[in-house]
Amino acid sequence: MFRKYVNNCVFALQHGYRLIDYSSAYGFEHLIGKAIKKSKIPREEIIITTRVSNSDQFSGNIRNGFFQSMKKLGVSYIDLYMFHWPVTNCYLETYKEMEKLYQEGYIKILGVANCHQHHLEEILKVCNVPPAINQFEVHPLFTQKPLIKFCQDKHIAVEAYTPLARNDDRLRRNRVLQEIAEKYNKTIQQVILKWHVQNGIIPIVRSSNLKRIIDNISIFDFVLSKEEIQRIDSININSRLRYDPDNCDFTAL
């Protein structure tokens, strides 16, 4: 399994992907390091993202956790460093520790993940270096327009995880998406990814299927019309598929 994981990552890098999104909580950072070396892609061309785990936030072990991640990845700096969740009574101190690492030159960009507007407002009150990116759940069933607008107004880029809604059947059967996909001779998944990009969102995709890895990056040969984007926007039913950071058990994540 581990060999396949490394080989899939190498395949993606060699076919144009340049952003690797990971977290210390996943436990296999050393495999990312192996894939980067095996790919022969210059390190400076690759954007490596990793995150502070919730357990490190609870223990306050931000600094040691960071250097352990960097060692496992086999790199001398991290391009984008986030906390994984805004852990209650921890995330502000966590962000301050992240800022120290940034100021010491170990991190190029600071970001956060799973932050609602009120989390961002609290961070912006106390930070010296505002987060450049907020990664949270976005897809046509859950468009999060108010939060996206707040981020964009504050010059915080948005990354979408679960951008394809885990291939939810409600999207695969959606007639609007089917019609647009047929028009451009694309898959529904490609149409959704293009919708993200044209909305100014960075979709974070993953797949172990080599064909789908290629499909997910093959979205730059067509352009959705303004009307088509609006039609996809209208699919929204505020259906969250993952955890709500205001209502979850951070010890279990």
Protein Blocks (a to p, Z undefined) as FASTA:
>chain_A
ZZmmmmmmmmmmmnopabdcddfklopmmmmmmmmmmnopafklpccdddddfklmmnop
mmmmmmmmmmmnopabdfbdcdfbdcehklmmmmmmmmmmmmnopafbdcdehiafklmm
mmmmmmmbdcfbdcddddfklnolmmmmmmmmnopacddehklonopaklmmpmklmmmm
mmnopafklmmmmmmmmnopacddddfbfklmmmmmmmmlbccdfklmmmmmmmpgoiaf
bdcfklccfklZZ
